[in-house]
Amino acid sequence: MQTSNPFEVIINKLEQLQATLDIISVNNPRQKQPEPPPDPNRIIDLPEAAKILRKPVGTVRSYIHSRNLPATLVGKSYLIKYSELMQWFEGFQNDSLSVTKTTAPAKMLENRKRYRKE
């Protein structure tokens, strides 16, 4: 009775599987279809807006309440037009950059003057 090395059997099986997969991939190449650009007039819900902005849903909800993110309350959920979300984001991004550049150093200098030791 001849015993074979179990690792050799496993390696042979793996080589057979790899050859089969190579044949399948040559016969059926998977080409990733490019995604069409999103429709600017589509309406998205709060979780989808949060995914687009890469923020938690609660943060996007606070943007609606405090930073004038345009949204419509329908029932208990908010709906947002995609194009308005993108316009708001561009404006919000520009505003936050300009506020940071102009007012942050002024506030810092004001606080230094106020709290400096004499």
Protein Blocks (a to p, Z undefined) as FASTA:
>chain_A
ZZddfklmmmmmmmmmmmmmmmmmmmmccdddddddddfkbccdfklmmmmnopafklmm
mmmmmnopacddehjaccddfklmmmmmmmmmmmmmmmmmmmmmmmmmmmmmmmpcZZ
